[in-house]
Structures are given as structure tokens and as C-alpha cells.
Amino acid sequence: MTKFKLCGLRSIEDIEIANRYHPDYVGFVFAPSKRQVTKEQAKKLITQLNPAILPVGVFVNTPLEELLEISHTAELKVIQLHGEESPELVKRLKQNSSCEVWKAIRVKNEESVKGLERYQADRYLMDAYQSGAYGGSGKQFQWELIQHLPKERLILAGGLNRKNLIEAVTTVRPYAVDLSSGAETDGHKDESKVKQLIELMKGVS
């Protein structure tokens, strides 16, 4: 069954929604964003999270020492790298942390998805390319560009919502899907949308 990640949590209300509907993962954004949280805020929220739901930290071009400090303080289970992090940083992070490491790739064309194995990440999150942005744009990319990649290591993001989620899962067959803006109304997590999205996932996977 394809797993579900609800990203961009930033309030106790978001945590309560997650606890009611049980996504497999929830994401906390530590990079500059309207959804950004501090390590102290994340730690406080994660203490209220159902232990069966795995917390993911989303980072952009963060130094190794800071990655290790935040992931330890907040008790993250997954570190998601969403910038231009090098294969060497991924290697050192895996050597020094017990967290799973996901490397995000901004998909623009065939060239942008070549040579992923150089990162040696646990999984690869495929998001839409947008100039000047590192993700969270709500844009969809051409899924056929990643059809040749190992499905069990792919996390599909980028413009997913209630209208295209079933098509996305049945077309790409990723390990997981990642939604943020597609589960929101007016910039805030919408409980009815989260409920519907997770029910859709259970029906199609």
C-alpha cells in the first residue's frame, strides 16, 4: 500500500488532525517558508504525535552539524533534504544519524533525474521544478519522467490533491505520496480534505 505523508504541520490543531486520521509520516519544515517551525516548536508538537506516525524534518541547504542538532532535539525519524545538498553530505549524515535520509529532486526534464544513485539516500522525493523555489509550489510535473526509476524508493510530491491523487498512485506506484497545499484551505490544514485524501489512499492502494 502506498504510504501517505502530510507535510507542513505547525500547530497542535494539525497534530490532532494527524492523530485522528493516521498518515504514515508528517513533515515539519525547518527551511524559510510560511510553514516554517523552530526545533523547539517541532519538539513540542512531536511529543503530542501518535508514536506510530513518523516525523520528517524538511531542510534546505542546512549544514551537517545543524541537521544533526535539530534532528536530535526534535526526535525526528526522517531527514528530508530539499536543496542542493551534495552526495558527500548525504553520506556523512547517514554515518552520523540514525534517521532515514530522503533526497528531494526537483524534476524539470530527463536530465534532472539521472544519476540519483550518487546520493545513496534511502529514498528520493520527486517534486516539481520551479525557478527560485525549493518545493511547496503546488505544481505538478510530468510523471512519465520518473517511470523508469525504482518505485519502492520514490516519494511523489508536487501538486497532488483530491482530484489527481488516485491517478498519481495508479500511474506512478510510488512508495509514498507527499501532500501539503493539497490538504489545506486558505493556508491551513483542512481536516475534511485530510480525511478524504487518506480514505482515497486506502481505496486505491
HELIX and SHEET records of a PDB file:
HELIX    1   1 ILE A   12  TYR A   21  1                                  10    
HELIX    2   2 LYS A   39  ILE A   46  1                                   8    
HELIX    3   3 LEU A   64  ALA A   74  1                                  11    
HELIX    4   4 PRO A   87  ASN A   96  1                                  10    
HELIX    5   5 GLU A  110  VAL A  113  5                                   4    
HELIX    6   6 LEU A  116  ARG A  118  5                                   3    
HELIX    7   7 TRP A  143  ILE A  146  5                                   4    
HELIX    8   8 LYS A  151  ARG A  153  5                                   3    
HELIX    9   9 LEU A  165  VAL A  172  1                                   8    
HELIX   10  10 SER A  181  ALA A  183  5                                   3    
HELIX   11  11 GLU A  191  VAL A  204  1                                  14    
SHEET    1   A 9 LYS A   3  CYS A   7  0                                        
SHEET    2   A 9 TYR A  25  VAL A  29  1                                        
SHEET    3   A 9 LEU A  54  PHE A  59  1                                        
SHEET    4   A 9 VAL A  78  LEU A  81  1                                        
SHEET    5   A 9 GLU A 100  VAL A 107  1                                        
SHEET    6   A 9 ARG A 123  ALA A 128  1                                        
SHEET    7   A 9 LEU A 154  LEU A 156  1                                        
SHEET    8   A 9 ALA A 176  LEU A 179  1                                        
SHEET    9   A 9 LYS A   3  CYS A   7  1                                        
SHEET    1   B 2 GLU A 184  THR A 185  0                                        
SHEET    2   B 2 HIS A 188  LYS A 189 -1                                        
END                                                                             
